[in-house]
Amino acid sequence: MVDNYEFSWHPGIGDPTIAGWVTVALYLLASVSCWMTMGCVRRQNWNDKSDAHIWRIISVFFFILGINKQLDLQSGMTELGRMLAYSEGWYERRQAVQIYFVVSVAAVCLAIIPAFIYWVRTSPIQMWIALVGSTFVLGYVLIRAASFHHLDSFFRSRFLGLKWYWILEMAGIVIVLLASEWRRAKVVQQIGGRVAS
């Protein structure tokens, strides 16, 4: 065991690759799109407000993830966890703690799902699609945060020349972005139809 493990993380560019910057741009673009969709839905006076609240939540969530992607804040949290493991003497048993962490987060997510489904049960299909994309992104983030080495090696492997973690993360973001744009276009079309009649 190492007694004097030091905190060595410093904020910096987390993923300086082209794919990293594209991912950040997608996060921020999706965040702005969801925020605009939220505003559009709120102006649609006959619509249930829960739809607007969820677009706001997704917008803020993606904005934070976009900032985190380039500042690499999760590495700082991992470093803090590693320091705690060393100082408390359970570094050798860290895989068990990682498993408990992932299982706990999964249990909380599973417990929240029925309430969330009830909340959005009357929402349009675009909201459901956005939630599927958000689930992809959240699942990816949680698995990466747990830092399992065998999963990390899978995420770093390539498919058609692209790393899996680029594919999984960007796919979720693009799904949300497309759902948001579709929802906003639908609302604008409905508002335009009501104004014309």
VENSUL-V933896 format. One line per field, one symbol per residue. ss: DSSP state (A for helix, B for strand, O for the rest). burial: + if it has 9 or more other C-alpha atoms within 8 Angstrom, else -. A space follows every 10 residues. Layout:
# VENSUL-V933896
ss=???
burial=???
This chain:
# VENSUL-V933896
ss=OOOOOOOOOO OOOOOOOAAA AAAAAAAAAA AAAAAAAAAA AAAOOOOOAA AAAAAAAAAA AAAAAAAAAA AOAAAAAAAA AAAAAAAAOO AAAAAAAAAA AAAAAAAAAA AAAAAAAAAA OOOOAAAAAA AAAAAAAAAA AAAAAAOOAA AAAAAAOBBO OBBAAAAAAA AAAAAAAAAA AAAAAAAAAA AAAAAAO
burial=---------- ----+----+ +-++++++++ ++++++++++ ++-+-----+ ++++++-+++ +++-++++++ +++--+-+++ -++-+++--- +--+---++- ++-------- ---------+ --+--+++++ +++++++--+ -+++-+++-- ++--++-+-- --++++++++ +++++++-++ ++++--++-- +------
